[in-house]
Amino acid sequence: MPLEYEHEENCFSQHHAFPGNAAMIEQVAHQLGEDTILAVTNHPLTELYGDTSAVVSAVFEQRGKVRLIPGDEIHGLTTLALARYCDGFVVGNSKSWSAAAFWGTPIARLSRFATGAWVNAYDDVTDLAGDLALGKARAFEPVDPARWQPALEHHSEWAGKVPA
């Protein structure tokens, strides 16, 4: 689960579905079974400029159920690797959902904003976890975005820019 950038300069924080990253960790961890490890990566800019103490405390309070994975503070490569190799990917408003979609990793997106139906994202962590346990979790289908191509080509600003 990639965390949001937490810093006073970030105007996007107002759109976070949780009061902060620590609250997101606590809620998601509570929704997962005892046999599940929640791997968390901090936003690279939070690591550089923010206060990570609340996140570290929230991880510690989960008694091993949540692991804060040290990351590449500049490029976010750890999050991209987790998106490929994890069983399921939980995300808020982070653009990292696209990496999970690319690799076909099932996604739960916890956001106040709609997610395109073609992403096949869950809006509830327990539903994702349940389907993963049953071996039937839905994921992004690469053919689905192609269904949007004809509609995009009708908009003049997209004409000739949509790959065939």
C-alpha positions in Angstrom: 0.0 0.0 0.0 1.7 3.2 -1.1 1.0 6.1 1.2 0.0 9.6 0.2 2.4 12.6 0.3 1.9 14.2 3.7 3.3 17.7 4.0 1.7 21.1 4.5 2.6 22.2 1.0 0.6 19.4 -0.6 -2.8 20.8 -1.5 -4.0 17.3 -2.6 -4.1 16.1 1.0 -7.6 17.6 1.3 -8.8 14.8 -1.1 -7.3 11.9 1.0 -10.1 9.5 2.1 -8.5 9.3 5.5 -7.4 12.0 8.0 -3.8 10.9 7.3 -1.7 7.9 6.4 -1.6 6.6 10.0 -5.4 6.3 9.9 -5.3 4.6 6.5 -2.8 2.0 7.9 -4.9 1.4 11.0 -8.2 0.9 9.0 -6.8 -1.3 6.3 -4.8 -3.5 8.8 -8.0 -3.9 10.8 -9.9 -5.1 7.7 -7.3 -7.8 6.8 -7.1 -11.3 8.3 -4.4 -12.3 10.8 -2.7 -14.3 8.1 -2.1 -11.2 5.9 0.9 -8.9 5.9 0.3 -5.3 4.8 3.4 -4.0 3.1 3.4 -0.2 3.2 5.7 2.2 1.3 6.0 5.9 2.2 5.8 8.6 -0.4 9.3 9.6 -1.4 8.6 13.3 -0.7 7.3 12.5 2.7 10.5 10.6 3.4 12.5 13.6 2.3 10.5 16.5 3.7 7.7 15.2 6.0 7.2 13.9 9.5 7.0 10.1 9.4 6.5 9.6 13.1 2.8 9.0 13.0 3.2 6.4 10.3 6.0 4.6 12.2 3.9 4.6 15.3 0.9 3.2 13.4 3.0 0.4 11.9 4.5 -0.4 15.3 1.0 -0.6 16.9 0.0 -3.3 14.4 2.5 -5.7 16.0 4.0 -7.2 12.9 0.9 -7.3 10.7 2.1 -4.2 8.9 5.6 -3.7 7.5 7.0 -0.4 6.4 9.2 -1.2 3.5 12.2 1.1 3.1 12.1 2.7 -0.3 14.0 4.5 -2.9 13.4 8.1 -1.7 13.8 9.6 -5.2 12.1 7.3 -7.7 9.6 5.2 -5.7 10.9 2.0 -7.2 10.0 -0.1 -4.1 6.3 0.7 -4.6 6.6 -0.3 -8.3 8.2 -3.6 -7.4 5.5 -4.3 -4.8 2.8 -3.5 -7.4 4.2 -6.4 -9.5 4.9 -9.0 -6.8 2.1 -8.5 -4.2 -1.1 -10.5 -4.2 -3.3 -7.4 -4.0 -2.6 -3.7 -4.1 -4.4 -1.2 -1.8 -4.1 2.4 -2.9 -5.7 5.8 -2.2 -5.2 8.6 -4.7 -1.6 7.6 -5.6 -0.8 7.2 -9.3 0.8 3.9 -8.3 -2.5 2.1 -9.1 -1.4 2.2 -12.8 1.7 0.1 -12.0 -0.5 -2.6 -10.3 -2.9 -2.4 -13.2 -0.1 -2.8 -15.7 1.1 -6.0 -13.9 -2.4 -7.4 -13.6 -2.4 -7.1 -9.8 -5.9 -6.8 -8.2 -6.5 -3.4 -6.7 -8.6 -2.0 -3.9 -8.8 1.8 -4.4 -9.8 3.8 -1.3 -10.7 7.2 -2.6 -13.5 9.8 -2.6 -13.2 9.8 -6.4 -14.5 7.3 -8.9 -12.2 4.8 -10.5 -12.7 3.9 -14.2 -14.7 0.7 -14.4 -12.1 -0.7 -16.8 -9.6 -0.8 -13.9 -11.7 -3.4 -12.2 -10.7 -2.0 -8.8 -12.4 -2.9 -5.6 -13.7 -0.2 -3.3 -13.5 -2.3 -0.2 -10.4 -4.1 1.1 -12.4 -7.0 2.7 -13.9 -7.8 -0.7 -10.5 -7.8 -2.4 -9.1 -10.0 0.4 -12.0 -12.4 0.2 -11.7 -12.8 -3.6 -7.9 -13.3 -3.2 -8.5 -16.1 -0.7 -10.9 -17.7 -3.1 -8.5 -17.3 -6.0 -11.0 -15.3 -8.0 -9.9 -11.7 -7.6 -10.6 -9.5 -10.6 -7.9 -7.4 -12.1 -7.3 -4.9 -14.9 -8.0 -6.3 -18.4 -5.6 -4.8 -20.9 -8.2 -4.9 -23.7 -10.6 -2.6 -21.7 -8.9 0.8 -22.3 -9.0 0.0 -26.0 -12.8 0.3 -25.7 -12.3 4.0 -24.9 -10.2 4.7 -28.0 -13.1 5.4 -30.5 -14.7 7.8 -28.0 -11.4 9.7 -27.5 -10.7 10.0 -31.2 -13.9 12.0 -31.6 -12.5 14.8 -29.4 -10.4 17.2 -31.5 -7.7 17.6 -28.8 -7.1 13.8 -28.9 -7.3 13.4 -32.7 -4.3 11.5 -34.0 -2.8 11.2 -30.5 -4.5 7.9 -29.5 -2.3 4.9 -30.4 -3.8 2.3 -32.7 
